[in-house]
Amino acid sequence: MIGRVTLRNQRHWTPSFSLQVVPPKVVKHEGTLRWEKSVFGFPPKRPPQQQWVRVPDRSLRRVAPEPQLPGIFTGSIYFPFIAAHSSSSADLELKFPKRGRHVQEGLGLSTRFPFLF
């Protein structure tokens, strides 16, 4: 399926150079932390019936991350020049892995100007 991206340069005097629209960065993490109910028992290595103290407590546990589906936009689009107070458009290819509703969480915008000119 074909989609369209439009970039607008809202500055009145200066043009924009070497802009690239890219898919968002995927932050890889090992999971999130979550508080869970637990019981503090002392001495810790005894069975619950032989512990002197048992008090309700909370502990912090790591929860595995949910698997992320690939985004519908995986390529990149390059805009070499956008004049001041104007816009530029480009078509892009969207890939849907299956039928149904899909959401693209966002897009990234990067530039190398003025360094790798």
Summary of the structure (lengths in Angstrom):
residues: 117
radius of gyration: 25.6
end to end distance: 32.7
largest distance: 78.3
contacts: 221
relative contact order: 0.40
helix: 3%
strand: 47%
